[in-house]
Amino acid sequence: MISGSLLILFAAISVSLCDDGHEMEEFLKREYSLSKPYQGIGVSGSSHWEQMGDALVTSDHVRLTPDQQSKQGAIWSRIPCHLRDWELQVHFKIHGQGKKNLNGDGLAIWYTKERMQKGPVFGNRDFFTGLGVFVDTYPNEEKLMERIFPYVLAMVGNGTISYDHERDGRPTELGGCNAMVRNLKHDTFLFIRYVRRRLTIMLDIDGQHEWRDCLDVPGVRLPQGFYFGISAITGDLSDNHDLISMKLYQLTILRSKQEDVEEQEVLIPSVDNMELLRPYTDAEGMSSIAIFFSVLFSMLGVFLLVVVGLVLYGHWSESRRKRFY
């Protein structure tokens, strides 16, 4: 007969396939995980998690913000994570009284050097160092209507890069996808995997218990020893932003000696070929009016150059004619 402790061990370990087809084992790391009844949250030094701002712990969820204006709250791990490869599964719920595009602002999942610092980026500080995954529920850049909100996107910061609210984070995003996550009756999940410097984000938001691809970016370099957290913010518009659970798994992957040598210690977060991964450019962000005036002024400039050229040519021809006669 298998003992209870052994059953718990089996429940905490599972086997899945890596992106390259190799098997990897998943170990649930309880010190970095948070679930009901949320006993790990507290103010004492022995607690694994710490709450901040307007965050409220209940028996069913951690409410990061209520459906009220100008609120922000967060939950942060007290323990730095030194795992090389990991997987984070977040069970969350966003709901409120506001109609479509009359709600805001969203929540963010963090793996950063800094912790417990209020700020404008979904309740966290700007110029952060590390990874931010944002569930943005309100479109600030309304002139670009090809993006459907809510929208999930990822950003890697090195402490000198600002998140651009006016452009909904487009200048610095690694990529993303639309995610209709508000006011759903079924559960909603977000999945973040970091393996072999590859960042993968998937969603389970359709009530079908199936993961849907959102983002897959190679060459993401994240240091070890950063902190996990989740935050949310409201402004003139609001929503309830609830965290149900966060479960972190350590992934064990076999590496060759050459891979170990090549994967040197990362000190500053970065992304290989970052400039190639920025889908947003200033030209893309120009409104139709701005484009119209740009074309108009260009045409006027060409016309002016032609007129000036004809006048100068006329003067030159007249002077030659007078000299000839």
C-alpha contacts under 8 A as a table, 3 or more apart, distances in Angstrom:
res1	aa1	res2	aa2	distance
2	I	6	L	6.44
2	I	7	L	6.85
3	S	6	L	5.32
3	S	7	L	6.45
4	G	7	L	5.09
4	G	8	I	6.34
5	S	8	I	5.12
5	S	9	L	6.32
6	L	9	L	4.97
6	L	10	F	6.30
7	L	10	F	5.10
7	L	11	A	6.16
8	I	11	A	5.01
8	I	12	A	6.21
9	L	12	A	5.14
9	L	13	I	6.42
10	F	13	I	5.22
10	F	14	S	7.45
11	A	14	S	7.34
12	A	26	E	7.70
12	A	27	F	5.65
12	A	28	L	5.00
13	I	25	E	6.80
13	I	26	E	5.34
13	I	27	F	4.71
13	I	28	L	6.53
14	S	25	E	5.76
14	S	26	E	5.13
14	S	27	F	6.93
15	V	23	E	6.84
15	V	24	M	5.81
15	V	25	E	4.50
15	V	26	E	6.02
16	S	23	E	5.84
16	S	24	M	5.66
16	S	25	E	6.43
16	S	26	E	7.50
17	L	20	D	7.82
17	L	21	G	5.54
17	L	22	H	5.62
17	L	23	E	4.58
17	L	24	M	5.93
18	C	21	G	5.24
18	C	22	H	5.32
18	C	23	E	5.96
18	C	24	M	6.31
19	D	22	H	7.44
23	E	253	I	7.31
24	M	251	L	6.30
24	M	252	T	5.50
24	M	253	I	5.14
24	M	254	L	7.74
25	E	250	Q	7.94
25	E	251	L	5.59
25	E	252	T	5.29
25	E	253	I	7.22
26	E	249	Y	5.57
26	E	250	Q	5.52
26	E	251	L	4.78
26	E	252	T	6.70
27	F	249	Y	5.04
27	F	250	Q	4.96
27	F	251	L	6.54
28	L	247	K	7.10
28	L	248	L	5.97
28	L	249	Y	4.36
28	L	250	Q	6.36
29	K	32	Y	5.71
29	K	33	S	6.37
29	K	247	K	7.54
29	K	248	L	5.67
29	K	249	Y	5.56
29	K	250	Q	6.54
30	R	33	S	4.83
30	R	34	L	7.47
30	R	247	K	7.58
30	R	248	L	7.41
31	E	48	H	6.36
31	E	79	I	7.73
32	Y	48	H	7.38
32	Y	77	S	6.81
32	Y	79	I	7.36
32	Y	81	C	7.71
32	Y	228	F	7.72
32	Y	247	K	7.22
32	Y	248	L	5.99
33	S	245	S	7.64
33	S	246	M	5.32
33	S	247	K	4.50
33	S	248	L	5.48
34	L	38	Y	6.27
34	L	40	G	6.96
34	L	245	S	5.43
34	L	246	M	5.04
34	L	247	K	6.34
35	S	38	Y	5.40
35	S	244	I	6.62
35	S	245	S	4.51
35	S	246	M	6.49
35	S	247	K	7.72
36	K	39	Q	7.52
36	K	59	S	6.85
36	K	60	D	6.71
36	K	61	H	7.34
36	K	244	I	7.54
36	K	245	S	7.24
37	P	59	S	5.78
37	P	60	D	7.32
38	Y	41	I	5.96
38	Y	57	V	7.62
38	Y	59	S	7.67
39	Q	42	G	7.67
40	G	47	S	5.36
40	G	48	H	5.30
40	G	49	W	5.72
41	I	47	S	5.81
41	I	48	H	6.37
41	I	49	W	4.54
41	I	50	E	5.44
41	I	51	Q	6.96
42	G	47	S	5.36
42	G	48	H	7.70
42	G	49	W	6.44
42	G	50	E	5.65
42	G	51	Q	7.35
43	V	47	S	6.78
43	V	50	E	6.34
44	S	47	S	5.60
45	G	48	H	7.96
47	S	50	E	7.28
47	S	78	R	7.51
48	H	77	S	5.88
48	H	78	R	5.33
48	H	79	I	6.54
49	W	75	I	6.68
49	W	76	W	5.55
49	W	77	S	4.46
49	W	78	R	5.48
50	E	75	I	5.65
50	E	76	W	5.30
50	E	77	S	6.35
50	E	78	R	6.74
51	Q	55	A	6.25
51	Q	56	L	7.95
51	Q	73	G	7.57
51	Q	74	A	5.78
51	Q	75	I	4.45
51	Q	76	W	6.42
52	M	55	A	5.98
52	M	73	G	5.55
52	M	74	A	5.14
52	M	75	I	6.26
52	M	116	M	6.81
53	G	72	Q	5.99
53	G	73	G	4.45
53	G	74	A	6.59
53	G	118	K	7.90
54	D	64	L	6.47
54	D	65	T	6.01
54	D	66	P	7.97
54	D	71	K	6.38
54	D	72	Q	5.64
54	D	73	G	4.56
54	D	74	A	7.66
55	A	62	V	6.84
55	A	63	R	5.53
55	A	64	L	4.19
55	A	65	T	5.95
55	A	72	Q	7.38
55	A	73	G	4.47
55	A	74	A	5.86
55	A	75	I	7.37
56	L	62	V	5.73
56	L	63	R	5.11
56	L	64	L	6.41
56	L	65	T	7.81
57	V	61	H	6.42
57	V	62	V	4.50
57	V	63	R	6.32
58	T	61	H	5.43
58	T	62	V	5.97
58	T	63	R	7.57
60	D	244	I	7.07
61	H	242	D	6.15
61	H	243	L	5.68
61	H	244	I	4.81
61	H	245	S	7.77
62	V	242	D	5.60
62	V	243	L	5.05
62	V	244	I	6.45
63	R	66	P	6.59
63	R	240	N	6.97
63	R	241	H	5.89
63	R	242	D	4.43
63	R	243	L	6.34
64	L	72	Q	6.89
64	L	73	G	4.72
64	L	74	A	5.75
64	L	75	I	7.71
64	L	231	S	6.47
64	L	232	A	5.88
64	L	233	I	7.98
64	L	240	N	7.55
64	L	241	H	5.46
64	L	242	D	5.81
64	L	243	L	7.13
65	T	68	Q	7.59
65	T	71	K	5.90
65	T	72	Q	5.73
65	T	73	G	5.78
65	T	232	A	6.38
65	T	233	I	6.57
65	T	234	T	7.27
65	T	239	D	7.27
65	T	240	N	5.59
65	T	241	H	5.40
65	T	242	D	7.42
66	P	71	K	7.30
66	P	238	S	7.75
66	P	239	D	6.40
66	P	240	N	4.61
66	P	241	H	6.82
67	D	96	G	5.98
67	D	97	Q	7.65
67	D	238	S	5.13
67	D	239	D	4.20
67	D	240	N	4.58
67	D	241	H	7.95
68	Q	71	K	6.63
68	Q	234	T	7.16
68	Q	237	L	7.68
68	Q	238	S	5.42
68	Q	239	D	6.87
68	Q	240	N	7.97
69	Q	234	T	5.65
69	Q	235	G	5.21
69	Q	236	D	5.39
69	Q	237	L	5.98
69	Q	238	S	5.49
70	S	233	I	7.27
70	S	234	T	5.09
70	S	235	G	4.44
70	S	236	D	6.57
70	S	238	S	7.81
71	K	233	I	5.68
71	K	234	T	5.18
71	K	235	G	6.97
72	Q	122	F	7.72
72	Q	123	G	5.28
72	Q	231	S	7.40
72	Q	232	A	5.63
72	Q	233	I	4.23
72	Q	234	T	6.34
73	G	123	G	6.29
73	G	231	S	5.69
73	G	232	A	5.73
73	G	233	I	6.72
74	A	116	M	7.68
74	A	123	G	7.03
74	A	124	N	7.99
74	A	229	G	7.15
74	A	230	I	5.60
74	A	231	S	4.03
74	A	232	A	6.48
75	I	229	G	5.56
75	I	230	I	5.51
75	I	231	S	6.45
76	W	115	R	6.59
76	W	116	M	6.56
76	W	227	Y	7.26
76	W	228	F	6.12
76	W	229	G	4.19
76	W	230	I	6.61
77	S	80	P	7.41
77	S	227	Y	5.99
77	S	228	F	5.54
77	S	229	G	6.01
78	R	227	Y	7.27
79	I	227	Y	6.70
80	P	225	G	4.77
80	P	226	F	5.08
80	P	227	Y	4.89
80	P	228	F	7.74
81	C	224	Q	6.36
81	C	225	G	4.76
81	C	226	F	5.58
81	C	227	Y	6.07
81	C	228	F	7.65
82	H	224	Q	4.80
82	H	225	G	4.70
82	H	226	F	7.44
83	L	86	W	6.48
83	L	224	Q	6.52
83	L	225	G	7.90
83	L	250	Q	6.64
84	R	195	V	7.76
84	R	224	Q	6.77
85	D	193	R	7.95
85	D	194	Y	5.61
85	D	195	V	4.85
85	D	196	R	6.94
85	D	250	Q	6.32
85	D	251	L	5.31
85	D	252	T	7.14
86	W	193	R	6.02
86	W	194	Y	5.45
86	W	195	V	6.59
86	W	248	L	6.98
86	W	249	Y	5.60
86	W	250	Q	4.72
86	W	251	L	5.19
87	E	191	F	7.34
87	E	192	I	5.67
87	E	193	R	4.27
87	E	194	Y	6.22
87	E	248	L	5.73
87	E	249	Y	5.09
87	E	250	Q	6.61
87	E	251	L	7.04
88	L	191	F	5.80
88	L	192	I	5.07
88	L	193	R	6.31
88	L	246	M	6.92
88	L	247	K	5.69
88	L	248	L	4.52
88	L	249	Y	6.36
89	Q	189	F	6.93
89	Q	190	L	5.88
89	Q	191	F	4.64
89	Q	192	I	6.49
89	Q	246	M	5.76
89	Q	247	K	5.22
89	Q	248	L	6.52
90	V	189	F	5.50
90	V	190	L	5.10
90	V	191	F	6.34
90	V	243	L	7.75
90	V	244	I	7.71
90	V	245	S	5.87
90	V	246	M	4.59
90	V	247	K	6.59
91	H	187	D	7.34
91	H	188	T	5.99
91	H	189	F	4.55
91	H	190	L	6.62
91	H	243	L	6.37
91	H	244	I	5.21
91	H	245	S	5.07
91	H	246	M	6.40
92	F	187	D	7.51
92	F	188	T	5.87
92	F	189	F	6.19
92	F	190	L	7.90
92	F	241	H	7.67
92	F	242	D	5.65
92	F	243	L	4.56
92	F	244	I	5.27
92	F	245	S	7.04
93	K	181	V	7.53
93	K	182	R	7.45
93	K	183	N	7.96
93	K	187	D	7.24
93	K	188	T	6.37
93	K	240	N	7.90
93	K	241	H	6.19
93	K	242	D	5.06
93	K	243	L	6.52
93	K	244	I	7.39
94	I	181	V	6.67
94	I	182	R	5.15
94	I	183	N	6.42
94	I	239	D	6.65
94	I	240	N	5.66
94	I	241	H	4.81
94	I	242	D	6.22
95	H	182	R	5.26
95	H	183	N	4.54
95	H	184	L	7.60
95	H	239	D	5.71
95	H	240	N	5.26
95	H	241	H	6.88
96	G	103	N	7.56
96	G	182	R	7.88
96	G	183	N	6.83
96	G	238	S	7.37
96	G	239	D	4.70
96	G	240	N	5.65
97	Q	239	D	7.39
98	G	101	N	7.87
98	G	102	L	5.22
98	G	103	N	5.13
98	G	237	L	7.78
98	G	238	S	7.38
98	G	239	D	7.40
99	K	102	L	5.22
99	K	103	N	6.68
100	K	103	N	6.78
101	N	104	G	7.77
101	N	137	T	7.59
101	N	138	Y	5.87
101	N	139	P	7.25
101	N	149	F	7.91
102	L	138	Y	7.68
102	L	237	L	6.21
102	L	238	S	7.97
103	N	137	T	7.05
103	N	138	Y	6.54
103	N	237	L	4.84
103	N	238	S	5.01
103	N	239	D	5.99
104	G	136	D	7.87
104	G	137	T	5.57
104	G	138	Y	5.33
104	G	233	I	7.68
104	G	234	T	5.63
104	G	235	G	6.92
104	G	236	D	7.99
104	G	237	L	5.05
104	G	238	S	4.64
104	G	239	D	5.84
105	D	122	F	7.16
105	D	136	D	6.32
105	D	137	T	5.50
105	D	138	Y	5.56
105	D	232	A	7.57
105	D	233	I	5.87
105	D	234	T	5.11
105	D	235	G	6.79
105	D	237	L	6.99
105	D	238	S	6.46
105	D	239	D	7.41
106	G	122	F	6.41
106	G	134	F	7.38
106	G	135	V	5.46
106	G	136	D	4.71
106	G	137	T	5.10
106	G	138	Y	7.33
106	G	232	A	5.83
106	G	233	I	6.32
106	G	234	T	7.37
106	G	239	D	7.92
106	G	241	H	7.34
107	L	122	F	5.62
107	L	123	G	7.87
107	L	134	F	6.01
107	L	135	V	5.31
107	L	136	D	6.73
107	L	230	I	7.21
107	L	231	S	5.58
107	L	232	A	4.08
107	L	233	I	6.71
107	L	241	H	6.95
108	A	122	F	5.99
108	A	132	G	6.50
108	A	133	V	5.49
108	A	134	F	4.35
108	A	135	V	6.03
108	A	230	I	5.59
108	A	231	S	5.37
108	A	232	A	6.25
109	I	132	G	5.82
109	I	133	V	5.12
109	I	134	F	6.49
109	I	228	F	7.52
109	I	229	G	5.91
109	I	230	I	4.45
109	I	231	S	6.69
110	W	130	G	7.67
110	W	131	L	5.81
110	W	132	G	4.76
110	W	133	V	6.50
110	W	227	Y	7.51
110	W	228	F	5.39
110	W	229	G	4.94
110	W	230	I	5.87
111	Y	130	G	5.79
111	Y	131	L	5.07
111	Y	132	G	6.56
111	Y	226	F	6.00
111	Y	227	Y	5.28
111	Y	228	F	4.56
111	Y	229	G	6.59
112	T	115	R	7.04
112	T	128	F	6.91
112	T	129	T	5.42
112	T	130	G	4.24
112	T	131	L	5.96
112	T	132	G	7.74
112	T	226	F	5.06
112	T	227	Y	5.34
112	T	228	F	6.73
113	K	128	F	7.62
113	K	129	T	5.55
113	K	130	G	6.28
113	K	225	G	7.52
113	K	226	F	4.67
113	K	227	Y	6.16
114	E	117	Q	7.31
114	E	128	F	6.94
114	E	129	T	6.89
114	E	226	F	7.60
114	E	227	Y	7.23
115	R	227	Y	6.71
115	R	229	G	7.57
116	M	124	N	7.78
117	Q	124	N	5.91
117	Q	125	R	5.75
118	K	123	G	5.65
118	K	124	N	4.74
118	K	125	R	5.46
119	G	122	F	7.43
119	G	123	G	5.17
119	G	124	N	4.30
119	G	125	R	3.87
119	G	126	D	6.29
120	P	123	G	5.53
120	P	124	N	6.06
120	P	125	R	6.14
120	P	126	D	6.54
120	P	233	I	7.97
121	V	124	N	5.04
121	V	125	R	5.97
121	V	126	D	5.82
121	V	163	Y	7.01
122	F	134	F	7.84
122	F	231	S	6.23
122	F	232	A	4.89
122	F	233	I	4.94
123	G	231	S	5.47
123	G	232	A	5.09
123	G	233	I	4.95
124	N	231	S	6.64
125	R	128	F	6.29
126	D	162	S	5.93
126	D	163	Y	6.49
127	F	157	G	6.77
127	F	158	N	7.40
127	F	159	G	4.67
127	F	160	T	5.41
127	F	161	I	5.25
127	F	162	S	5.00
127	F	163	Y	7.24
128	F	157	G	5.69
128	F	158	N	6.66
128	F	159	G	4.92
128	F	160	T	7.66
128	F	161	I	7.57
128	F	162	S	7.95
129	T	156	V	7.47
129	T	157	G	4.89
129	T	158	N	4.54
129	T	159	G	4.63
129	T	268	I	7.99
129	T	269	P	6.91
130	G	156	V	5.57
130	G	157	G	5.24
130	G	158	N	6.36
130	G	222	L	6.64
130	G	223	P	7.91
130	G	226	F	7.67
130	G	269	P	5.78
131	L	154	A	7.33
131	L	155	M	5.95
131	L	156	V	4.65
131	L	157	G	6.47
131	L	222	L	7.68
132	G	154	A	5.75
132	G	155	M	5.31
132	G	156	V	6.38
132	G	157	G	7.93
133	V	152	V	7.12
133	V	153	L	5.82
133	V	154	A	4.40
133	V	155	M	6.50
134	F	151	Y	7.91
134	F	152	V	5.51
134	F	153	L	5.38
134	F	154	A	6.19
135	V	150	P	6.75
135	V	151	Y	5.82
135	V	152	V	4.58
135	V	153	L	6.87
136	D	139	P	7.75
136	D	149	F	7.15
136	D	150	P	5.48
136	D	151	Y	5.20
136	D	152	V	6.15
136	D	153	L	7.86
136	D	168	D	7.96
137	T	149	F	5.69
137	T	150	P	4.08
137	T	151	Y	6.41
138	Y	149	F	6.48
138	Y	150	P	6.61
139	P	142	E	5.98
139	P	149	F	6.55
139	P	168	D	6.77
140	N	165	H	7.02
140	N	166	E	5.62
140	N	167	R	6.61
140	N	168	D	6.11
141	E	144	L	6.10
141	E	166	E	5.94
141	E	167	R	5.35
141	E	168	D	6.50
142	E	145	M	6.25
143	K	287	S	6.53
144	L	147	R	6.91
144	L	285	G	7.25
144	L	287	S	7.89
145	M	148	I	7.19
147	R	151	Y	7.81
147	R	178	N	7.41
148	I	151	Y	6.65
148	I	178	N	5.78
149	F	178	N	6.02
149	F	179	A	7.01
149	F	180	M	7.18
150	P	178	N	5.91
150	P	179	A	5.41
150	P	180	M	5.73
150	P	181	V	6.96
150	P	182	R	7.87
151	Y	176	G	7.10
151	Y	177	C	5.75
151	Y	178	N	4.23
151	Y	179	A	5.39
151	Y	180	M	7.83
152	V	176	G	5.32
152	V	177	C	5.42
152	V	178	N	6.06
152	V	179	A	6.45
152	V	214	C	7.90
153	L	173	E	6.39
153	L	174	L	7.13
153	L	175	G	5.74
153	L	176	G	4.15
153	L	177	C	6.72
154	A	173	E	5.62
154	A	174	L	5.60
154	A	175	G	6.32
154	A	176	G	6.61
155	M	172	T	6.19
155	M	173	E	4.90
155	M	174	L	5.77
156	V	172	T	7.83
156	V	173	E	7.82
156	V	174	L	7.77
156	V	269	P	6.78
156	V	270	S	6.69
156	V	271	V	7.43
157	G	160	T	7.11
157	G	161	I	5.74
157	G	162	S	7.91
157	G	269	P	6.58
157	G	270	S	7.37
158	N	161	I	6.43
158	N	268	I	6.28
158	N	269	P	5.43
158	N	270	S	6.90
163	Y	169	G	5.65
163	Y	172	T	7.17
164	D	167	R	5.60
164	D	168	D	6.14
164	D	169	G	4.82
164	D	170	R	7.34
164	D	171	P	7.19
164	D	172	T	7.97
165	H	168	D	4.84
165	H	169	G	5.89
166	E	169	G	7.65
167	R	170	R	5.74
167	R	171	P	7.42
169	G	172	T	5.98
169	G	173	E	6.01
170	R	173	E	5.29
170	R	278	R	7.60
170	R	279	P	7.34
170	R	280	Y	5.52
171	P	278	R	6.31
171	P	279	P	7.51
171	P	280	Y	5.34
171	P	281	T	7.02
172	T	278	R	6.35
173	E	176	G	7.71
173	E	277	L	7.83
173	E	278	R	6.39
173	E	279	P	7.86
174	L	217	V	7.36
174	L	277	L	5.80
174	L	278	R	6.42
175	G	215	L	6.14
175	G	277	L	7.53
175	G	278	R	7.84
175	G	279	P	7.69
176	G	214	C	5.82
176	G	215	L	5.60
177	C	214	C	5.35
177	C	215	L	7.34
179	A	205	I	7.52
180	M	205	I	7.52
181	V	184	L	6.40
181	V	188	T	6.87
181	V	205	I	6.46
184	L	187	D	7.43
186	H	205	I	7.83
186	H	206	D	7.75
186	H	207	G	5.62
187	D	205	I	6.82
187	D	207	G	6.57
188	T	203	L	7.78
188	T	204	D	5.86
188	T	205	I	4.53
188	T	206	D	7.61
188	T	207	G	7.53
189	F	203	L	5.86
189	F	204	D	5.02
189	F	205	I	6.16
190	L	201	I	7.33
190	L	202	M	6.08
190	L	203	L	4.76
190	L	204	D	6.45
191	F	200	T	7.95
191	F	201	I	5.51
191	F	202	M	5.03
191	F	203	L	6.06
192	I	199	L	7.27
192	I	200	T	5.81
192	I	201	I	4.70
192	I	202	M	6.73
193	R	198	R	7.83
193	R	199	L	5.85
193	R	200	T	5.10
193	R	201	I	6.46
194	Y	197	R	6.29
194	Y	198	R	5.56
194	Y	199	L	4.82
194	Y	200	T	6.55
195	V	198	R	5.23
195	V	199	L	6.86
195	V	251	L	7.85
197	R	218	P	6.23
197	R	219	G	5.42
197	R	220	V	4.97
197	R	221	R	5.66
197	R	222	L	7.50
198	R	216	D	7.23
198	R	217	V	5.75
198	R	218	P	4.22
198	R	219	G	5.90
198	R	220	V	5.74
199	L	215	L	7.61
199	L	216	D	5.72
199	L	217	V	5.22
199	L	218	P	6.26
199	L	220	V	6.39
200	T	214	C	7.72
200	T	215	L	5.51
200	T	216	D	4.42
200	T	217	V	6.50
201	I	213	D	6.63
201	I	214	C	5.47
201	I	215	L	4.94
201	I	216	D	6.47
202	M	211	W	5.83
202	M	212	R	5.29
202	M	213	D	4.62
202	M	214	C	5.05
202	M	215	L	6.85
203	L	211	W	5.29
203	L	212	R	5.06
203	L	213	D	6.61
203	L	214	C	6.80
204	D	207	G	7.07
204	D	208	Q	7.50
204	D	209	H	6.23
204	D	210	E	5.67
204	D	211	W	4.82
204	D	212	R	6.20
205	I	208	Q	7.80
206	D	209	H	7.52
206	D	210	E	7.92
207	G	210	E	7.91
213	D	216	D	7.87
217	V	220	V	6.94
218	P	272	D	7.74
219	G	271	V	5.54
219	G	272	D	4.89
219	G	273	N	7.99
220	V	269	P	7.78
220	V	270	S	6.20
220	V	271	V	4.52
220	V	272	D	6.49
221	R	266	V	6.52
221	R	268	I	7.83
221	R	269	P	5.43
221	R	270	S	5.20
221	R	271	V	5.91
221	R	272	D	7.90
222	L	266	V	6.41
222	L	267	L	7.85
222	L	268	I	7.20
222	L	269	P	4.87
222	L	270	S	6.97
223	P	226	F	7.09
223	P	265	E	7.30
223	P	266	V	4.86
223	P	267	L	5.52
223	P	268	I	6.55
223	P	269	P	6.32
224	Q	266	V	7.60
232	A	241	H	6.59
234	T	237	L	6.13
234	T	238	S	4.83
234	T	239	D	6.93
235	G	238	S	6.29
243	L	246	M	7.78
255	R	259	E	5.95
255	R	260	D	6.65
256	S	259	E	5.19
256	S	260	D	6.46
257	K	260	D	5.07
257	K	261	V	6.31
258	Q	261	V	5.11
258	Q	262	E	6.14
259	E	262	E	5.05
259	E	263	E	6.02
260	D	263	E	5.32
260	D	264	Q	7.44
261	V	264	Q	6.45
266	V	269	P	7.14
270	S	274	M	7.86
271	V	274	M	5.28
273	N	276	L	5.42
273	N	277	L	6.82
274	M	277	L	5.19
274	M	278	R	6.77
275	E	278	R	5.59
276	L	279	P	7.78
278	R	281	T	7.65
280	Y	284	E	6.34
280	Y	285	G	7.35
281	T	284	E	5.20
281	T	285	G	6.48
282	D	285	G	5.07
282	D	286	M	6.45
283	A	286	M	5.35
286	M	290	A	5.91
286	M	291	I	6.41
287	S	290	A	5.20
287	S	291	I	6.31
288	S	291	I	5.08
288	S	292	F	6.11
289	I	292	F	5.02
289	I	293	F	6.31
290	A	293	F	5.30
290	A	294	S	6.11
291	I	294	S	5.03
291	I	295	V	6.22
292	F	295	V	5.30
292	F	296	L	6.08
293	F	296	L	4.83
293	F	297	F	5.96
294	S	297	F	5.36
294	S	298	S	6.15
295	V	298	S	5.07
295	V	299	M	6.19
296	L	299	M	5.19
296	L	300	L	6.21
297	F	300	L	4.96
297	F	301	G	6.05
298	S	301	G	5.08
298	S	302	V	6.32
299	M	302	V	5.13
299	M	303	F	6.14
300	L	303	F	5.00
300	L	304	L	6.07
301	G	304	L	5.10
301	G	305	L	6.26
302	V	305	L	5.15
302	V	306	V	6.30
303	F	306	V	5.13
303	F	307	V	6.27
304	L	307	V	5.14
304	L	308	V	6.14
305	L	308	V	5.18
305	L	309	G	6.04
306	V	309	G	5.04
306	V	310	L	6.18
307	V	310	L	5.15
307	V	311	V	6.23
308	V	311	V	5.16
308	V	312	L	6.18
309	G	312	L	5.21
309	G	313	Y	6.04
310	L	313	Y	5.01
310	L	314	G	6.08
311	V	314	G	5.05
311	V	315	H	6.33
312	L	315	H	5.17
312	L	316	W	6.17
313	Y	316	W	5.04
313	Y	317	S	6.09
314	G	317	S	5.13
314	G	318	E	6.13
315	H	318	E	5.17
315	H	319	S	6.20
316	W	319	S	5.26
316	W	320	R	6.31
317	S	320	R	5.21
317	S	321	R	6.19
318	E	321	R	5.06
318	E	322	K	6.32
319	S	322	K	5.26
319	S	323	R	6.35
320	R	323	R	5.19
320	R	324	F	6.16
321	R	324	F	5.11
321	R	325	Y	6.44
322	K	325	Y	5.35
